[in-house]
Amino acid sequence: MVSEFNEEVTSRMLGVAKEKAEKMKLKIKYICNVPGAYDIPIIVDALLQKKEIDGVVTLGAIIKGQTKHDEVIANASARALIDLSLKYQKPVSLGISGPGMHERHAYARIRPVAERAVEAVVKISNQLERIQK
């Protein structure tokens, strides 16, 4: 799941996430683009309803502007993603950097945020599988 807002950052995050998934021998079933981080949860909800989906990696960059809008978006998105993960008992990673982040920080966080988002889905999935046996 990739936010198109701040695409110069998020497109690179997608590239890193794909590399990480390939190294971990993961199968990517869908790559979905949405306008912004705020729009991610509705598509995550649709994906998690599918039996063949084990988890969802979300990628986005919320860069600080002149207001606190970035905080509103980040908090709403994170809360919605947590709720969806709990509802479906499937991992949803928070690969959305920000809030309070300036553009230069967004670029610096591309690799670590994207890689950790992929790793988190796998780790949580493994734990859920172990517990549910």
C-alpha positions in Angstrom: 0.0 0.0 0.0 1.7 3.2 -1.2 0.7 6.8 -0.7 1.1 8.9 -3.8 1.4 12.1 -1.7 5.1 12.9 -1.5 5.6 10.4 -4.3 9.3 11.3 -4.7 9.8 9.7 -1.3 7.2 7.0 -1.3 8.1 5.6 -4.8 11.6 5.1 -3.4 10.1 3.5 -0.3 8.3 1.1 -2.5 11.5 0.1 -4.3 13.2 -0.6 -1.0 10.2 -2.6 0.3 10.2 -4.7 -2.9 13.9 -5.4 -2.5 13.4 -6.5 1.1 10.4 -8.7 0.2 12.5 -10.4 -2.5 15.4 -11.0 -0.1 12.9 -12.5 2.4 11.3 -14.6 -0.3 7.9 -13.0 0.2 5.2 -12.9 -2.4 3.7 -9.5 -3.1 0.1 -10.1 -4.3 -1.0 -6.5 -4.8 0.6 -3.1 -5.0 -2.0 -0.5 -4.4 -1.6 3.3 -4.7 -3.8 5.7 -2.8 -3.8 9.5 -2.9 -2.4 10.0 0.6 -1.7 8.3 4.0 -5.2 9.2 5.2 -6.6 7.1 2.3 -4.7 4.0 3.1 -7.0 2.3 5.7 -10.0 1.9 3.4 -8.0 -0.1 0.8 -6.2 -2.0 3.6 -9.7 -3.0 4.9 -10.6 -4.4 1.4 -7.3 -6.3 1.2 -7.6 -7.8 4.6 -11.0 -9.3 3.7 -9.3 -11.5 1.2 -8.3 -14.9 2.4 -5.1 -15.0 0.4 -3.8 -11.8 2.1 -1.6 -12.6 5.1 -0.7 -9.0 5.9 -0.3 -5.5 4.5 2.7 -3.2 4.4 1.9 0.4 4.3 4.2 3.1 2.9 3.8 6.8 3.2 5.6 10.0 4.2 3.8 12.7 6.1 5.9 15.9 5.9 5.3 18.8 8.2 3.7 21.9 6.8 2.8 25.2 8.4 0.0 23.7 10.4 -0.5 20.6 12.6 -2.4 18.9 9.7 0.4 16.3 9.6 -0.3 15.3 13.1 -4.0 14.8 12.4 -3.3 12.7 9.4 -0.7 10.6 11.1 -2.8 9.9 14.2 -5.9 9.1 12.2 -4.1 6.7 9.9 -2.2 4.9 12.6 -5.3 4.4 14.7 -7.3 3.1 11.7 -4.5 0.7 10.8 -4.2 -0.6 14.3 -8.0 -1.2 14.4 -7.9 -3.1 11.1 -5.1 -5.3 12.2 -7.0 -6.2 15.4 -10.3 -6.7 13.5 -8.8 -9.1 11.0 -6.1 -10.6 13.2 -3.6 -10.0 10.4 -0.5 -7.8 10.6 -0.6 -4.3 9.1 2.7 -2.4 9.3 3.1 1.3 9.8 5.6 2.2 7.2 4.4 5.8 7.3 7.1 8.2 8.4 6.2 11.4 10.2 4.6 13.5 11.6 6.7 16.5 12.5 9.2 15.5 9.8 10.8 17.8 7.3 11.5 16.8 3.8 15.2 16.1 4.3 14.3 13.7 7.1 11.8 11.9 4.9 14.6 11.1 2.4 16.9 10.0 5.2 14.2 7.6 6.5 13.3 5.9 3.2 15.3 2.7 3.6 14.9 2.1 7.3 11.2 2.8 7.4 10.4 0.6 4.3 12.6 -2.3 5.4 11.2 -2.3 8.9 7.6 -2.2 7.6 8.3 -5.4 5.6 10.1 -7.1 8.5 7.3 -6.2 11.0 4.6 -7.9 8.9 6.7 -11.1 8.8 7.5 -11.0 12.5 4.0 -10.4 13.6 2.6 -13.0 11.2 5.1 -15.6 12.5 4.1 -14.8 16.1 0.4 -15.0 15.3 0.9 -18.3 13.6 2.8 -19.7 16.6 0.2 -18.5 19.1 -2.8 -19.7 17.1 -1.5 -23.3 16.8 
